[in-house]
Amino acid sequence: MKNYLLFLFGLILSTTVLAQTPQGISHQAVMRDSDNNLIIESPIGLQVSILQGAHDGNAVYVETHQLTSNQNGLITYIIGEGVAVEGVFEEIDWSDGPYWLETKADPTGGTDYSISGVTKFLSVPYAIHASTADKAETLKDGSHLGEIIYWDGENWVPITPGEHNQTLRLCDGVPTWGPCLYELVLFTDPLDGGSVTGEGEYEEGTEVSITAIPNQGWEFAGWTGDTDNVDDVDSGQTTVTMPADNISLTANFQEEVVPTLFSLHLEVHPEGAGAVLGEGEYEEGELVNVTATANQGWEFVNWTGDTQHLNDANSAEAIVTMPADNILLTAVFQQSEDPEPGTVTDIDGNVYQTVIIGNQEWMAENLRVTRYNNEDEIPTGLSNTEWSNTTSGAYAIYNNDDNILEAYGKLYNWYAVDDSRGLCPEGWSVPSDADWTALVNYVVSQGFPNSNVTNGAGNALKSCRQVGHPDGGDCDTSEHPRWNSHGTHSGFDEFGFSALPGGGRWSGGSFYDVGGGGIWWSATEGSGTSAWYRGMFSSIGDVYRGNYGKRDGFSLRCFRDLD
């Protein structure tokens, strides 16, 4: 069993006050068992012994008490007022010390004492010592009359004015130099529920921050004990204003109640026609907002599935009242009769203008996304060596220049293009080699041959922004984004595709040809180490088809088929 905590109380009097001699010392103790748990509201059998000379000295006085601990495990009693077993308390010669206090306790209220503690008397009340014949002999010459004196445990010590730069205070009856300190004791219930901070000794009026920290699987449930001076008993972080007394507080914890969650799963039909929000896990009775957003060229029709939990199955913005079960809802879309170009937004929130060419809708800008559609980051910032060795998806910014990034977008290796997590916005795709061919064939069908002539298919798809463009106006510019000057070939952007020359990054890591050429990946593999692309260049008028190594970095345009 562990010893309990002892608090001693005494008196200090002037030598001129000799009447009404007290014959007892107030004492308190906090009772705990071997597991450090408080012994609360229980009968306590107590034996008190005063030992002379040492902690194992002879007992000059022994008494017993029958007590009951309070709700904080505290017992209070007066030494000298118990049932005397040996000696006479009033006859103790306190000047013949030092003296030690031995306490033994039986937490069942009997005399089978299993808890013990020994502590030294640091001072003894003057009035008690003054009642002995020895004290009368000591002061018979009147040498200390009119002075304040106190017993320091071995001698009577006079207090000379000006001798100390601190004030001698009576702290709980004990003369003390400096401020009175009172003990703040913190406990936890149960012991494994958490921990506490803030315990210590403080002056009266001190505002002490105390914190209860729950362990995993527990939560704070309030402070109990001496709560009169606690700012907020329901807060795990609060303040105690210390009174002129020792106090104890218990941080109570209870096991966390983990609610049962049910799954709300949302799907889109047909795939790629739109997007849905609100999917997740929720408690029974929780109100969940679900939203269906149509992609360009599509429109919302209704919700199907477990619609009995919806407030309106025909509204794209509806409310689900979660049942005690997993449920599935499908947002159904249909194609708009007259698709119009507009915008599309990637997972980063980048908004791109789109253009319809034949039966295809294309981004009119190069892709700038930094994450796959599952929100995984796409690696970037690779050194030349890292770029040349990687076989995983990555992107680069031309010469790490943010101005070039804003003008031309990012450069992706083909491993990123081919990653199953997806680069293009929901409902959009990386064009295959056949999709590029369909685009070029449509441009050719509109009178722009895919050959190196001024009205070739490449010039028809290029932006007109060019250094020294013959049409002048906004087309004639030297600021990025723009094509390099050429005496024969100039873009005239017949279809709004606005192709711009973002250059590339070779598999070895070096950057090249911004302003001179634009190269765009397809989703089609050419061989084990290469894939097909389309290129347009400032010096030629057609659209070039070829394949490059998968480690090269090129631009990307996403599209969707309107058939």
CORVEN-V107871 format. One record per pair of residues at least 24 apart in sequence whose C-alpha atoms are under 10 Angstrom apart, sorted by the first residue. I is the first residue (numbers start at 1). J is the second residue. Records with the same first field share a line. If there is no record, write none. Layout:
I = J, J
This chain:
1 = 32, 33, 34, 35, 36, 114, 115, 116
2 = 31, 32, 33, 34, 35, 36, 114, 115, 116, 117
3 = 30, 31, 32, 33, 34, 36, 103, 104, 105, 114, 115, 116, 117, 118
4 = 29, 30, 31, 32, 33, 36, 38, 73, 74, 103, 104, 105, 115, 116, 117
5 = 29, 30, 31, 32, 74, 117
6 = 30, 31, 103, 117, 118, 119
7 = 76, 119, 172, 183, 246
8 = 101, 119, 120, 121, 122, 123, 172, 173, 174
9 = 78, 123, 124, 125, 170, 171, 172, 173, 174, 175
10 = 121, 122, 123, 124, 125, 126, 128, 170, 171, 172, 173, 174, 175
11 = 123, 124, 125, 126, 127, 128, 150, 151, 170, 171, 172, 173, 174, 175
12 = 123, 124, 125, 126, 127, 148, 149, 150, 151, 169, 170, 171, 173, 174, 175, 176
13 = 125, 126, 127, 147, 148, 149, 150, 170, 173, 175
14 = 126, 127, 144, 145, 146, 147, 148, 149, 150
15 = 126, 127, 130, 139, 142, 144, 145, 146, 147, 148, 149, 150, 158
16 = 144, 145, 146, 147, 148
17 = 126, 127, 130, 145, 146
18 = 126, 127, 128, 130, 131
19 = 127, 130, 131
20 = 127, 128
21 = 90, 125, 126, 127, 128, 129, 130, 131
22 = 80, 90, 125, 126, 127, 128, 129, 131
23 = 78, 79, 80, 81, 89, 90, 91, 125, 127, 128, 129, 131
24 = 77, 78, 79, 80, 81, 82, 89, 90, 125, 128
25 = 77, 78, 79, 80, 81, 124, 125, 128, 173
26 = 76, 77, 78, 79, 80, 81, 172, 173
27 = 75, 76, 77, 78, 79
28 = 74, 75, 76, 77, 78
29 = 69, 73, 74, 75, 76, 77, 103
30 = 69, 70, 72, 73, 74, 75, 76, 248
31 = 69, 70, 72, 73, 74, 75, 105, 107, 115
32 = 73, 74, 107, 115
33 = 107, 114, 115
34 = 115
35 = 191
36 = 187, 191
37 = 73, 187, 188, 189, 190, 191
38 = 69, 70, 71, 72, 73, 74, 187, 188, 189
39 = 68, 69, 70, 71, 72, 73, 74, 107, 108
40 = 68, 69, 70, 71, 72, 73, 74, 75, 107
41 = 67, 68, 69, 70, 71, 72, 73, 74, 75
42 = 67, 68, 69, 70, 71, 73, 75, 107, 108, 109
43 = 67, 68, 69, 70, 75, 106, 107, 108, 109, 110
44 = 68, 69, 75, 105, 106, 107, 108, 109, 110, 111, 113
45 = 104, 105, 106, 107, 108, 109, 110, 111, 112, 113
46 = 75, 77, 82, 103, 104, 105, 106, 107, 109, 110, 111, 112, 113, 115, 116
47 = 82, 83, 84, 85, 102, 103, 104, 105, 106, 111, 113, 116
48 = 79, 80, 82, 83, 84, 85, 101, 102, 103, 104, 105, 116, 117, 118
49 = 79, 84, 85, 86, 87, 100, 101, 102, 103, 104, 118
50 = 79, 87, 89, 92, 99, 100, 101, 102, 103, 118, 119, 120, 121
51 = 97, 98, 99, 100, 101, 102, 118, 119, 120
52 = 92, 93, 94, 96, 97, 98, 99, 100, 101
53 = 96, 97, 98, 99, 100, 120
54 = 97, 98, 99, 100, 101, 120
55 = 98, 99, 100, 101, 102, 118, 119, 120
56 = 100, 102, 118
57 = 99, 100
58 = 99, 100
59 = 86, 87, 99, 100, 101, 102
60 = 86, 87, 88, 89, 91, 92, 93, 99
61 = 85, 86, 87, 88, 89, 90, 91, 92, 101
62 = 86, 87, 88, 89, 102, 103
63 = 87, 88, 89, 103
64 = 103, 104, 105, 111
65 = 105, 109
66 = 105, 106, 109, 110, 111
67 = 107, 109
68 = 107, 109
69 = 107
71 = 224, 225, 226
72 = 187, 224, 225, 226, 247, 248, 249, 250
73 = 225, 248
74 = 248
89 = 128
90 = 128, 129, 131, 132
91 = 128, 129, 131, 132, 133
92 = 128, 129, 131, 132
93 = 128, 129, 130, 131, 132, 133, 134, 135
94 = 123, 124, 125, 126, 128, 129, 130, 131, 132, 134, 135, 151, 153, 154, 155
95 = 124, 129, 130, 132, 134, 135, 138, 151, 152, 153, 154, 155, 156
96 = 129, 134, 153, 154, 155
97 = 121, 124, 153, 154, 155
98 = 122, 123, 124, 152, 153, 154, 155
99 = 123, 124, 153, 154
100 = 153
120 = 153
121 = 152, 153, 154
122 = 151, 152, 153, 154, 174, 175
123 = 150, 151, 152, 153, 154, 155, 156, 173, 174, 175, 176
124 = 150, 151, 152, 153, 154, 155, 156, 173, 174, 175
125 = 150, 151, 152, 153, 173, 174, 175
126 = 150, 151, 152, 156
129 = 156
149 = 175
150 = 174, 175
151 = 175
171 = 244, 245
172 = 244, 245, 246
179 = 203, 204
180 = 204, 244, 245
181 = 242, 243, 244, 245, 246
182 = 242, 243, 244, 245, 246, 247
183 = 242, 243, 244, 245, 246, 247, 248
184 = 208, 226, 240, 242, 243, 245, 246, 247, 248, 249
185 = 246, 247, 248, 249, 250
186 = 210, 211, 212, 223, 225, 247, 248, 249, 250, 251
187 = 212, 223, 224, 225, 248, 249, 250, 251, 252
188 = 212, 213, 214, 223, 249, 250, 251, 252, 253
189 = 221, 223, 224, 250, 251, 252, 253, 254
190 = 250, 251, 252, 253, 254
191 = 251, 252, 253
192 = 216, 218, 253
193 = 217, 218, 219, 220, 251, 252, 253, 254, 255
194 = 218, 219, 220, 251, 252, 253, 254
195 = 251, 253
196 = 236, 237, 250, 251
197 = 237
198 = 239, 240
199 = 248, 249
201 = 242, 246
202 = 241, 242, 243, 244, 245, 246
203 = 241, 242, 243, 244, 245
204 = 241, 242, 243, 244, 245, 246
205 = 229, 240, 241, 242, 243, 244
206 = 239, 240, 241, 242, 243
207 = 231, 238, 239, 240, 241, 242, 243
208 = 238, 239, 240, 241, 242
209 = 237, 238, 239, 240, 241
210 = 235, 236, 237, 238, 239, 240, 249, 251
211 = 235, 236, 237, 238, 239, 251
212 = 236, 237, 238, 250, 251, 252, 253
213 = 237, 251, 253
214 = 251, 252, 253, 254, 255, 256
215 = 253, 255
216 = 255, 256
217 = 254, 255, 256, 257, 258
218 = 253, 254, 255, 256, 257
219 = 252, 253, 254, 255, 256, 257
220 = 251, 252, 253, 254, 255, 256
221 = 251, 252, 253, 254, 255
222 = 250, 251, 252, 253, 254
223 = 249, 250, 251, 252, 253
224 = 248, 249, 250, 251, 252
225 = 249, 250, 251
226 = 250
259 = 283, 284
260 = 284, 324, 325
261 = 322, 324, 325, 326
262 = 322, 323, 324, 325, 326, 327
263 = 322, 323, 324, 325, 326, 327, 328
264 = 288, 290, 306, 320, 322, 323, 325, 326, 327, 328, 329
265 = 326, 327, 328, 329, 330
266 = 290, 291, 292, 303, 305, 327, 328, 329, 330, 331
267 = 292, 303, 304, 305, 328, 329, 330, 331, 332
268 = 292, 293, 294, 303, 329, 330, 331, 332, 333
269 = 300, 303, 304, 330, 331, 332, 333, 334
270 = 330, 331, 332, 333, 334, 335, 427
271 = 332, 333, 426, 427
272 = 298, 333, 425, 426, 427, 428, 429, 560
273 = 297, 298, 299, 300, 331, 332, 333, 334, 335, 426, 427, 428
274 = 298, 299, 300, 331, 332, 333, 334, 426, 427
275 = 331, 333, 425, 426, 427
276 = 316, 317, 330, 331
277 = 317
278 = 319, 320
279 = 328, 329
281 = 322, 326
282 = 321, 322, 323, 324, 325, 326
283 = 321, 322, 323, 324, 325
284 = 321, 322, 323, 324, 325
285 = 320, 321, 322, 323, 324
286 = 319, 320, 321, 322, 323
287 = 319, 320, 321, 322, 323
288 = 318, 319, 320, 321, 322
289 = 317, 318, 319, 320, 321
290 = 315, 316, 317, 318, 319, 320, 329, 331
291 = 315, 316, 317, 318, 319, 331
292 = 316, 317, 318, 330, 331, 332, 333
293 = 317, 331, 333
294 = 331, 332, 333, 334, 335, 336, 427
295 = 333, 335, 342, 343, 344, 345, 425, 426, 427, 428
296 = 335, 336, 339, 340, 341, 342, 343, 344, 354, 361, 427, 560, 562
297 = 334, 335, 336, 337, 338, 339, 340, 341, 342, 361, 560, 562
298 = 333, 334, 335, 336, 337, 338, 339, 562
299 = 332, 333, 334, 335, 336, 337
300 = 331, 332, 333, 334, 335, 336
301 = 331, 332, 333, 334, 335
302 = 330, 331, 332, 333, 334
303 = 329, 330, 331, 332, 333
304 = 328, 329, 330, 331, 332
305 = 329, 330, 331
306 = 330
335 = 562, 563
339 = 562
344 = 424, 425, 426, 427, 428, 558
345 = 369, 424, 425, 426
346 = 370, 371, 372, 373, 423, 424, 425, 426, 428
347 = 371, 372, 373, 374, 375, 423, 424, 425, 426
348 = 372, 373, 375, 425
349 = 425
353 = 496, 497
354 = 496, 497, 558, 559
355 = 495, 496, 497, 498, 559
356 = 495, 496, 497, 559, 560, 561, 562
357 = 438, 439, 440, 442, 443, 495, 496, 497, 562
358 = 438, 439, 441, 442, 443, 495, 561, 562, 563
359 = 438, 439, 442, 560, 561, 562, 563
360 = 435, 438, 439, 442, 559, 560, 561, 562, 563
361 = 428, 439, 497, 558, 559, 560, 561, 562
362 = 428, 429, 431, 439, 496, 497, 557, 558, 559, 560, 561
363 = 428, 496, 497, 498, 556, 557, 558, 559, 560
364 = 463, 495, 496, 497, 498, 499, 500, 557, 558, 559
365 = 407, 408, 409, 497, 498, 499, 500, 555, 556, 557, 558
366 = 405, 406, 407, 408, 409, 410, 411, 498, 499, 500, 501, 502, 520, 555, 556, 557, 558
367 = 408, 409, 410, 411, 412, 423, 424, 555, 556, 557, 558
368 = 395, 397, 405, 406, 408, 409, 410, 411, 412, 423, 555, 556, 557
369 = 395, 409, 410, 412, 423, 424, 425
370 = 394, 395, 410, 423
371 = 421, 422, 423, 424
372 = 416, 419, 420, 421, 422, 423, 424, 425
373 = 420, 421, 422, 423, 424, 425, 426
374 = 420, 421, 422, 423
375 = 421, 422
376 = 421
378 = 412, 416, 423
379 = 416
380 = 412
382 = 509
383 = 508, 509, 510
384 = 505, 506, 507, 508, 509, 510, 511
385 = 507, 508, 509
386 = 508, 509
387 = 413, 505, 506, 507, 508, 509, 510, 551, 552, 553
388 = 506, 507, 508, 509, 510, 551, 552
389 = 507, 508, 509, 551
390 = 415, 507, 550, 551
391 = 415, 416, 550, 551
392 = 416, 418, 419, 551
393 = 417, 418, 419, 550, 551
394 = 551, 553
395 = 505, 552, 553, 554, 555
396 = 504, 505, 509, 511, 553, 554
397 = 502, 504, 505, 511, 553
398 = 502, 503, 504, 505, 510, 511, 512, 514, 553
399 = 505, 510, 511, 512, 514
400 = 511
403 = 480, 481
404 = 480, 481, 502, 514
405 = 481, 502
406 = 480, 481
407 = 479, 480, 481, 482, 500, 501, 502
408 = 480, 481, 482, 499, 500, 501, 502, 503, 514, 515, 518, 555
409 = 500, 502, 554, 555, 556
410 = 502, 503, 504, 553, 554, 555, 556
411 = 502, 503, 504, 505, 511, 519, 520, 521, 552, 553, 554, 555, 556
412 = 504, 505, 520, 521, 550, 551, 552, 553, 554, 555, 556
413 = 504, 505, 506, 507, 521, 549, 550, 551, 552, 553, 554, 555, 556
414 = 521, 522, 523, 524, 525, 529, 530, 531, 532, 548, 549, 550, 551, 552, 553, 554, 556
415 = 550, 551, 552, 553
416 = 550, 551, 553
417 = 521, 522, 523, 524, 550, 554, 556
418 = 522, 523, 524, 525, 550
423 = 556, 558
424 = 556, 557, 558, 559
425 = 558, 559
427 = 558, 559, 560, 561
428 = 557, 558, 559, 560, 561
429 = 523, 557, 558, 559, 560, 561
430 = 521, 522, 523, 524, 556, 557, 558, 559, 560
431 = 520, 521, 522, 523, 524, 533, 556, 557, 558, 559, 560, 561
432 = 521, 522, 523, 524, 525, 532, 533, 559
433 = 521, 522, 523, 524, 525, 526, 531, 532, 533, 534, 545, 546
434 = 522, 523, 524
435 = 522, 523, 524, 559, 560, 561
436 = 520, 521, 522, 532, 533, 534, 543, 545, 559
437 = 534, 543, 545
440 = 534, 542, 543
443 = 494, 495
448 = 494, 541, 542
449 = 541, 542, 543
450 = 541, 542, 543, 544
451 = 540, 541, 542, 543, 544
452 = 489, 539, 540, 541, 542, 543, 544
453 = 488, 489, 540, 541, 542
454 = 488, 489, 490, 491, 492, 540, 541, 542
455 = 489, 490, 491, 492, 494, 541, 542
456 = 489, 491, 540, 541, 542, 543
457 = 491, 493, 494, 536, 541, 542, 543, 544
458 = 489, 490, 491, 492, 493, 499, 535, 536, 537, 538, 540, 541, 542, 543, 544
459 = 489, 490, 491, 492, 493, 494, 498, 499, 536, 537, 538, 539, 540, 541, 542, 543
460 = 490, 491, 492, 493, 494, 495, 496, 497, 498, 499, 541, 542, 543
461 = 491, 492, 493, 494, 495, 496, 497, 498, 499, 500, 536, 541, 542, 543
462 = 490, 491, 492, 493, 494, 495, 496, 497, 498, 499, 500, 501, 518, 536, 537, 538, 541, 543
463 = 490, 491, 492, 493, 494, 495, 496, 497, 498, 499, 500, 501
464 = 490, 491, 492, 493, 494, 498, 499, 500
465 = 490, 491, 492, 493, 498, 499, 500
466 = 490, 491, 500, 515, 538
467 = 515
480 = 514, 515
481 = 514, 515
482 = 514, 515, 516, 538
483 = 514, 515, 516, 517, 518, 537, 538, 539
484 = 513, 514, 515, 516, 517, 537, 538, 539
485 = 515, 516, 538, 539
486 = 516, 538, 539, 540
487 = 538, 539
488 = 538, 539, 540, 541
489 = 537, 538, 539, 540, 541, 542
490 = 538, 539, 540, 541
491 = 538, 541
499 = 535, 536, 537, 557
500 = 536, 537, 538, 555
501 = 535, 536, 537, 538, 555
502 = 554, 555, 556
503 = 537, 553, 554, 555
504 = 552, 553, 554, 555
505 = 551, 552, 553, 554, 555
506 = 548, 549, 550, 551, 552, 553, 554
507 = 548, 549, 550, 551, 552, 553
508 = 551, 552
509 = 551, 552, 553
510 = 552, 553
511 = 552, 553
513 = 537
518 = 554, 555, 556
519 = 543, 544, 545, 546, 553, 554, 555, 556
520 = 545, 553, 554, 555, 556, 557
521 = 546, 547, 548, 550, 552, 553, 554, 555, 556, 557, 558
522 = 547, 556, 557, 558
525 = 549, 550
526 = 550
